């Protein structure tokens, strides 16, 4: 019991004075009392101390395979003076992973889950004056192998490291885009929290909008008592502030129980919408806990958005739909998958998250899927998505593996799921939960069944029973699917395009035919994963690979290509479209260009079938290190050509030419609230600008829909496919598409068809280009000149007689002409002309 003078809850970070030591394992160096950063990891601390090389450079990753085999102790000392609180807890946001917590020689706890936070009562373990805190991490690889012996081996993809036997970020063990850098450490904030009488152990919100347009915030508060026998009354008060900060409702409950419910309402609420569909007004919930005397014990603030949201899966004449719906409006999902933004997420800052979310926003995206092989993400990410209107699809953290359903693993799954369901329920951006990534597909299509003992639980119980039951209990306001891909009502056929979600990896991964036009083989209801590889930007590669000259197939370069057969697939995938290339520079440009075109093809096809296909989530937005991958933004945060392509195909109005059974067709997508009515101006013209045929077509597209019109026969049939293009423009707008009748490798694209000049401007260089013939996909690879440079546009197609300006943002003191170099200012024409010259020389 306490009196009125008892202070409110206070928190003291313990982030200073840490040192680490390797206490066991095959470390090739002595590591004793090395300064450590908290939050942080073993690998980042060793690098900061100069004991290892940067694992992201060259082949240094391969020199660090011992880190996951080592036991590591983190230790610090701190002074403590009791302040009269009833309880003092040690609170850790994340311990990675198998940790024993020791305070002043007293064993406090043994834990084994990176995906959850921890709270330990250390009141009796603290001493006046100096205290010593140790966190002893057992080798994560040894721990996983020991767990596997107890739980039983379960199949998983990738290498032979049993990431599915330990609750640790799966991709820390390597992925087909990520290095094997298994580490340990205090991965999140840690500190002491002192409190008296009672604390808010949990506040669970359910936020929704009633059909009569009344916003509801239902709160369930769980109260923890410092004294388990204390039955004195406490008061929980909640206030609701509107987006301007004005209080619009309040609710108070006084109770001697350990759980109480409150409700806040907002009449005529300002609704939260995804970007492109409306604004993102955020209300504030203020919570206070007071003791029986009215003394303040704890306060909290959370932002909420008032909306209804989720995925609708409904039977129809095709199969089963999969449509994101917000405030009863169908949303065209345009987004990307998100992986951890660094192999060592503890070093990410708010600026890092802001930059990465800006990459999504600037590309016209409205959706991010937080992939299950990573982490439940930082509050920073979700808060930014709330502010900017990015919808979040959240995977539970399971991926590409079968998982034992035995304890203690099952109990850890339940504990972490409970924590994050409640934690993330505050965020209006979160609209959908998904139980697993490709795990059901693996069971049915990857041969797992023969490796799982009969009757053994392999994870399905989590996806179909545990997770949905927890959501029903804790937050029934979002939708849920057991896995992705998933075909409801056909779970044994998760690849069925007529039902639910698909992951289209045939276009990339096929060993026989990985032509990206295979995206057109099916019309899925929702494409939740699909992508094509391309290398990182030049400056990123040049930093990460120090050998010279750069060679796309060198041992070092291949160390930064993790996909099985990746280089072969890159070459095989561009062969139907681009001419043969020689040398690193042309290989680099061609493969980045082919990656961009692959997603233009795929998304263009899917958007042309809206609303049958109600969304695309490309693999992937970001990279965690310098690597050849499917990402649109590379590991050094440089936007690849793919990013610019996504910005184009995720534009509100999209005009493309699509193959149909009866011939080429025009698709016009209108992702706006206004009807689109106008005239399509078509012309078939020679590369030199000579027009062969013209036509005009009236077009009307309803809001949030797509329309398809056949291309008139006289425009669809070129006299000379290699030398002609079809141009379609929406009159009076900048909306245009230029459709070549021949692939670049078979085309008559001219070399030397461009004139260019560069001049210095206030914040960089302005390049003016003019075309004398069709120039396809003009790019400025500005980071070859200045690693910090960026360009406003890429993949620019010019017709004969056209000019445009490109702006390079740079502060480098270099000659402006450097940005006009033959390996900097590049187009598909250059690849065609160089191949043509080589063929002529060979003849």
N, C-alpha and C positions, 0 to 999 in steps of 0.2 A: 504494500500500500504506500502511496505517496501523498504529499500535501501539495498545496497550490504553488509552491516554489519549485516544483520539479521542472527541469528544463524540457523543452521539446526534443524530439529525436535529433541527434547530431551525428554527422558523418565525418570521418577522418581518413583521407586517402593514405595508403601505404605504398607509395610508388618510388620512394627514394632509398638510396643506400643498399640496393640489392647487389649481390654478387653470386656468381654461379660456379659450380665445380662439377666436373664429370667424375663420378664415383665408381663406375664400372662400365665395361664394354670395350670394344676394339678401337678406341680413339687413337689415332696415330700421333697425337700431340698431347702434352700435359695441359690440363685445364683446371686451375685451382684459383678460386677467389677472383674470377674475372668479372669486371664491372658489368652489370646487367641492366637493361632497360625494361621497365614494367609499365604497361603491358609490352610483351615481347616474346621472343623464342630463342632457343639455343642457337640456331643457325644465324639469325640476325645479330645476336650478341657476339658470337665468335667472329663474324665478319667485321663488326664495328671495332672489335679489339685488334684487328689485323692478323688474326690467327688463321683465317681461311680466306680464299679468294671469293669474289662475288659469284655466287652460284648461278647467276643468270648469264654469265659471260662464258664464251667458248665452250669447253667441255668440263667446266669445274663441277657441274652437277654430279658427274660420275666419280669425282674424287670425294664425295660427301655421303656415300651410301652407308657409311658407318654411323651416321648421326642417329638414325632410328633404332640402333642396337644398343645405345648407351643409356645408363642411369645418370640422372642429372639432379643436383640439388641447388635450389635457389634459397638464399638466406639473407636476412636483413636484421638490423637491430633498431629499436625505437624506444623512446622514453614514454612512460605512461604514468599518469596521475589520476587516480579515481576521482570522478566528479559527482558521485552520489547516485548514479543511475542504477536502476534495478538490474538491467541486463546490458551486456556488451557482446555484440556478435561480430565475428569475422565474416565479411561478405565478399565473395569472389564471383565476378561476372562469368568467368570462364577459366577453367584449368585444363590444359591440354597435355596429357589426358589422364594417365594412370598416376594419381597423386596421393601422397601421404602428407597430411598437414601436421606439423609438429610445432608447438609453442612452448618455449622454455623447457624443452625436453619431454614434454607431455604429448603423447599421440592424440590428436584431436579427431581425425577422421581419415579414412581411406576412400577415395572416390575414383570413378573411372567413366567420365562422360564429358567431352568437350562441349556438347550441345546444350548444357544446362548450367544454371548458376547455382551457387552454394552458399549456405548460411550456417555458421557454426557458433554455438554458445560458448564463448571463451571467458566468461565472467570470472570463473574460478581459476583459470589458467594464467591470467594476467598478474603481474607483480608491480608494485610501486617501483619506479625508476626504469632501469634498462630491461627490455624484453628482447628475446631472440625468436624470430619466426623463420621456420624452414618449411619449404615445400619440396618434397623429394619425389621426383618423377621417375617411375620405372620405364625401362625401354618400351616404347609403344609397339615395336615389332615383336619383341619377346612376349609382351602381354597379350597381343592379338593371337599369337600362336598358342599360348597357354589357354586362352579363352576357347579357341577352336577345338582343342582337345576335350574340353569339358562340354561344349555345346554341340560338337560334331561339325565336320567340315561341310560347308555349303558352297555351291558354285558361284563364281563371280567372273566378270570380264576383266580383260587387261592382263597385267602381270600376275605373278604367283603370290603377291602380298595379300594377306587375308583381311582387307579393310572392312569386310562385313562382319567381323568378329569383335570389333571394338567401336565404341561410339565416338568416333573421331572423324573430322572432315575427310570424306572418302578420297577426294582428289589430291590430298596430301601424299597419297601413296602412288601418284602418277596417274595420268589419263592420256587419251590420244591427242591432247593439246598441252599437257602439263608435265613438268618434271617430277621425278621421284626425289622429294626433299622432305623426308619424314623427320619431324622435329618434335620438341617438347617445350613447354613454357607456360608462364602465367599470361594467358592469351587475352585477358580482359582486365578492367579495373578491379582493384582489390583494396579493401580498407576496413576500418572498424566503425561499427554503428552502435551508439549507446542510446538506450531508451528506457522508459519507466512506465509502469502500469500496463500499458497496452500499445500495440502498433497495428497498422493496417497491413495484415499479412498479404492480402490480395484484394483488389477491387476489380470485379468482372463486369464489363459493360456489354449491353446489348443495345445497339443503336439502329433505329429504323424509322420509317415514316408510315403512318397509318394511311389507309385509302382516303380518309377525309382530310389529308394534307396537314396532319399534326405530327411534328417530330417528337420522337420518344427516345429518352436515354434512360434505360433501366439499369440500375446498379446493384450489384450484390457485393457487400463488403464482408470479408472474413477478418476477424479480429483475433490476434494472438495476445495472450496475457503473459506478463512477466512472471506472475505467480499463478500456477495452475488452479489454485484453490480460491483465487480472487473472483468474487461474483458481484463486484460493485458495478454500477451502471457507467457506461460511457456513451458519449454522444457523437454520432456521425452526421455531419452536415455537408450538403452538396449544393453548389450554386451553378447555374448555367448562364454564361455570358454569350451574347450574340457576337458576330464577327467584328462589330465596332467596339466591343468591350463593355457594353451595357448589360447589366444583369436582367434576365427575363424570367427566371424561375429559381426557386430554392426548395430544398426538402431536408428535413431533419428527423433523425430517429435516435431515441435514447433507449438503450437496451443493456441488459446484463448477459445477453446471449453472445455467442461467438460468431454469429452471422446475422446480418440485417440487410433489408432491401429498401431501396429508395428509387423514386422515379422523378425525372425532370422532363418538362414538356416545352415545346416551342410551337406556338400557334403560327400558321402561315410561314413555315420555315423557308429559309434560303437554301435551296437544294445544292448539294455537291455533285459536280459532273466531271467526267473525264475530259481531258483537253480536246478541243474541237467540237464539243457538244454543249458547253456552257462554262460557268465560272466554278471556282473552288472555294466557296466561303467556308471558313472554319470557326466553329464555336469552341468555347473553352469550358471545361468542367473543373471546378475548384472543389477540392475535398478537404475537410478538416476533421480531425479526431480530438475530442476533448474528454478529460476525466470527469468524475462526478462533481468536482468543484469548479468545472469550467476551464481548467488550465489546458492550454493547447499542447497536445502531444505530438501531432504530426500534421503536415499539410502536403497536398499533392495537386498538381495541375496536369490536365491532359487536353489535347485538342481532339475534336471530333468533327465529322462531317455528316450531315443529315441526308441520307439517301437510302434507297433499296438497291441491292446489287447482287448479281450472281449469274451463273450459267444456266440457261434453259436447255434441257435435253428432252425433245418431244418427238414421238413417232410421226412420220409423215409419209407421203407417197414414195419417197426415195429410201428412207431408212430411219435414222434418228439424228435430229439436228443437234448442233452444239453452238449456241449463240449467247454471247455476253449481253446481259440486259441490265441497264441502270435506270432507275426511276421509270420502269416499264417501257423503256425505249431500247430497241436493239442497237448494239454498238458494233461497228466494223472494227474488229481488233487488228491493230497494226503494230507489231512489236518485235521483241527479240528476247532470247534467253539470256539470262545473267548468270555468270559464274563468279566465284570470288575474284575480286579485282586485283588481288595480289596473292601469291603463294603464301604470304605471311600477312594475313588481314589485320593483325594487331597494329601495323604501322600505317594503316590508311587513316587519313584525316578528313575532316569535313570538306576541305577543298577538293580532295580526291573524289569523294562521293558526289560533290556538286558538279565537278567536271564530267564525270561519267553519266550522271543523269541528264546533264546538258547535251551529251552526245545523243541520247535517246530523244529528247525534246526537239533538238534542232533537226533531227532526221525525220520529224513528223510522226514519231511513234506515240501511241497512247497506252501501250501495254508492255510490262516486263514480266517474264516468268522467272522466278527465283528457283533455280535448278536444284534437284535433290542431292546431288553429289557434293554440294558445298556446305553452306551454313544457313541457319536462320540468321538473316542479315542484321546489321547494325540498325539501331533506331534512326540513325542519320539518313539511311536510304529511304525508309518508309516515310519519314517526315517530309523529305523532299518530294516524294511521290504524292503525298497528300497535298502539298502546296502547288504542285505543277500539273496535277491532273493525270498522273500515270497510273493506270490500273495495274494491280499486282496479282498475279497467279502465284501462289506459294506452294511449293512441294514440301511435304514432309521429307526429312533428310535420309532418304533411301534411294539408291541408284544402281542399276545394272548388276544386281546381285540377288541371291536368295539370302534370307536372314532367319536365323533360328528363332523360334517362338518360345524357347525355354527361358526361365529365369537364370541369371539376373538380367539378361538382355531385355526380356520383355518388360520388366519393371522399369528399366532405364528408358525404353521407348515411351512408356506411359508417362513417366515423370517429365521428360523433355517436351512431349506433345502437350501435356497440360499447361506447362509454363508458357509455351509460345502461342498456344491458342488464345490464352488470356492476354498475354503481352501485346499481341498484334491486333486484338479485337478493337482497340481504340482507333485504328487507322482506317479511314474511309477508302483509301486506295486499295486495300485488300478486298478482293471480291470473290476469290475462288481458292479452295484448298485442293491439293492433289496428293494422293497417298503414296505414290512411288513413281520412279522414272524407269520405264522399260522392264520392270521386274516381272510383270505378268507376261509380257511378250517373251522375255527370256525363258520363262518356264515352258511356254507353249511352242517356241520356235527355235530356241538356241540349244536344245539338247540337255537341258538341266534335269529333266525328270529322271533320267537314268542314273543321275548322281545323287539323288535325294532318297534317303531310306523311305520305304513305304510307311505311310502314316505320319511322317515327320512334318511338323509345321515349317513352311519355308518363307513365311512372310504374308501369305494371303490373309491370314487371320488379322494381321495389323490393318490391312487395307480395306477389308470388308466388314470387320467387327470393331476392333479397338478404336481406330481413328474416327470413324463415323459416330460411334457411341460417345466419344469424348466431345466431338463437335456438337452433337445433339444436347449434351449436358451443359457445355460451357459457352458455345456460340453458334446457335442454329441459324444465324442471319446470313451466312454465306453458303454458297454451293460447294459440293464436294464430288470428286471422282476418285475411285480407288487407285487408278494408275493412268499413265499416259505412255503410249497410245492405248486407247480403250474403246471397245465397240459395245456399247450398251444396246441391246441386251445379249450380246454374244461375247462374253469375256474370253472364251477360248479362241476367238478370231480377232485379236486386237489390231490387226492391220486392215480391217475392212473399211474402205474409204466411205462407205455409205452410212456409217454409224460413228458418231463421236469424233475423237481426235485420231490423227495419224502422225507418224514420224516418217517422213519420206526421205529415206537414205539410199534408195536405189540409184538416184541420179548421181550421187557421189560415189557410193561404195561398191557398185557392181564391178566385179572383176572382168566381166565381158564387155559391158557397154555402159560407161558412166557419162554419156552425153547428157548435158543438162536439159535438153529438150524432153527428157523422160519425165520431167515434172508434169508434162501434159498428159501422161498416161492415165491419170485418174483425176477425178473431181472430188476431193475430200470435203467433208463437212467443216473441218477445221484442221489446219496444218500447224501442229504445235512444235514441230522440229523439222527443219530442212536447211541445208546449207551446202556451201561449196568452199573448198580451201583456196587460200591465196597467201603469199608471203607477207611478212611485216613490211612496213615502209623502209625505204633504203637507209635512212639515217638510223633507224632502229637496228637494222641488221649490221650496219657498219660499226655501231657501238658494241653490239653483243658478240660479234665475230671479228676478232682482231687480225686474222690471217689475211694476207694480200697476195695475189689478187683474189677477190671473192669468187667462189666457185659453188654453184647451186648444189653440187653433188659431193662436196668434200665431206670428210668425216665430221668435221666441226659443224658444218651447215646441217647435216643430217641429224646431228644431236639436237637441233632445234626444229626437227620435223618428227613428231611423235606418232603420226597416223601410219598404220600398217600399209605398206605399199604406197605411201603418200605421193612420192615423186612420180611414180608410174601413173598414178591416177591423174595428177596434174597434167602430165603430157598427153595421156590418152584422152582426157576430157577436153583439151583444147584442140586436139587434132582435127575434129570435124569442122572447126570454125576458123581457126587462125593458121597462117602459113607456118612452116617450120622456122624455128628461131635458133640463133647461135649466140653464145656469150651470155654472161651473167645478166647484163643490163637488159637485153631483150627478153630473156627468160623471165626476169623479175617483172617487167612491165606486162608481158603477155599473160602471165598467170594471174596477176592482179586484175587485169582487164577481163579475163575469162571468168574469174570469180564474180566480178560485178555483173557481167552479162547473165551469168547463171541465175542470179537472184532477180534480175529484171525479168527474165523469162518466167521463172517460177511464180513470182508475186503477180506479174501481169496476167498470167493464166488464171491464178486463183481469184484475183479481184474481178476478172471478167465474168466469173460465175457467182458473184455475190447476188443474192443472199444464200444460195445453196452452200457455198463456202463462206463461212462467216468470220474468218480470221486467219491471220498468218503470224506466227512467232518464229522468226528466223533463228537459226543457230549460227552465230551467237553475237551479242553486242560487243563484248569486251574480251581482252586477254589478260592473263595473270603474269606473263613474262614474255620475253621476245621469242616468237615462235611462228612458224608457218601454221596457219589455222584457219578456221571458219569465221573468225571475228571480223567485225566491221571497223573496229578501233584496235590498234595493236597494243602490245604490252608497254610501250613507252607513251601511250595516249596520243598517238598520231592516227588521224583518220585516213583509212585506206580508201582506194577507189570505190570499194563496195559501199562505204558509208555514203558517198555522194550518190550512188545508184539508189540506195534505200531512200534517201531524201526525195529523189525524183519519183519513185514508184509509190511512196507513201504520201504523196501530195494529195490535197483534197480532191482535185480533179485530175484523172489519169486517162490518157488517150493512148491506146496501143492497137497494134494489128495482131489478130489471133488466127491461127489456122482452125478452120472448121471443116466438117465433112463436105460441104458444098463449095469450099474455097475460102480464101482469106476474108476475114470480117473485121470491122472496126468495133472496138470496145471502148465505151466512154463511161468511166466511173465517176459518180458524183457523191462524194462524202461530205456534203454540206446540207444545211437546212433549207436551202433555196432550190426551187426547180431550175434546171439548166435547159434553156431553149436557145437555139441558134442555128447556124449553118456550118456544116463541115465542107471545107474547100479541099478538094483532092486534085492532085496532079501527079502524073507519072512523067519523070524527067530523066534525061541523060545526066551523067556526072558533070558534063560541061555546062549544064543549065538549060539545054534545049528541052522544051516541054513537048512530050509526045501525046498526052491526052489530059483532059480536064473534066471535072464534074463537081457539082454541088449537091449536097444532101441536107435536107432539113433534119434536125435532131431535137428530141425532147427527152430529158432524163429526170425522173422524179427525184426528190430529195432522198439521200441515203440509199442509192440504188445504182445499178449499172444497166446500160442499154447496149445492144449489139445490132449492127447494121452490116449487110453484105457489101463488099467492095464491088462496084460495077465491073462487069466483065472486061470492058475496054481498059480499065486501069489495073486489073488484076493480072493481065497477061502481057509481060514485057516482050518487046522485040529482041532485046539483048539483055538477058538477066545480069550478066557481069557488069554492065555499064549503066544500069538504070536503078532508080529508087522510086518508091511511092511516098509522097509527102501528103500528110493529112493535117489540116489546121482547123481549129475552132475559130471562126471569123471573129475579129475584134478582140481576141485574147492572145496571150503568149503560149497557149496550150497547143502543142504540136508533137507529131511523131514522124520520124523518117525511117522508112522500112526498106532495107536492102533486099533485092530479089536473089542475091547470091551471097553465100558466106564469104568472109574476107579472103579466105585462102583461094577462092575461085573467082574473085572479083577483079575488076579493072580499075580499082582505086589507084589514083595517080600519086606518084611521088612528086615532091616539089610543088604541091598544089597550094602551099601556104606562104604568105609573107607575114613577117612579124617585126614589131619594133617594141622596145621597152624604154620606159622613162621613169625617173624617180618621182615619187609623190610623197605626201606628208608621212604616211605610215608604212611605206614600202615601195613596191614597184607596180606600175600598170603596164600590162602587155596588150597591145592592139594587134589583132590578127585578122587577116583577110584571105578568103579562099577563091581560087580560080577554078576549082573543081570540088566535088564532094570531098569533105574531110570528115572522117568518122572518128568520134570519141577522142577528141583532142584533150590532152592532159598536160599539166605543168607539175613535174616532179620536183617541186621547189626545195624539198628537204635535202636533195642532193647538193644544193648550193649552200643553204643555210639550214642546219638541223632544226632550228626553231621556226622556220617559215611555214606559213599555211596559205592556202589558196581558196578563194571564194567559190569557185566552180571547177568541176572536172567533167570529163566525158561529154564534151561539147561537140555537137555535130553541126558543121557549117555546109551550106550549099554554095554552089558557084555564084560569085558576086556578093556574098555576105561577109560582114565584118562583125567583130565583137571585141569586148575588152574583158580581160581577166585581171583580177587584183591579187597580188602577192603581198601578204602582210609579213614584213621582215624589218629587222633593225640592223641587219648585218652590213658591214662596210665592204660590200663587194660590187663589182661592176654590174650594172643592170643587164648587160648583154649575156652575163652568165646564165640568166634564166631562159635564154633562147638557145642554149646548147643542144646539140643533136640527141643527147640522152636525157635531156630535161624537158624540152618542149616536144612531146611525142603524141602520135596518133596511130590508129590502126593502119593508116596509109604508109607510115614508116616501116612497119613490120612487113607489109605487102611488098613495098618497093625493095627492101633489103633482101627478102627472099627471092624476088624476081631477079635482082642483080646477081645473087649467088648462083642461081640456076643458069643465067646467061653465061657467067664465067665458067661454070662447070661444062657447059656445052661447047 
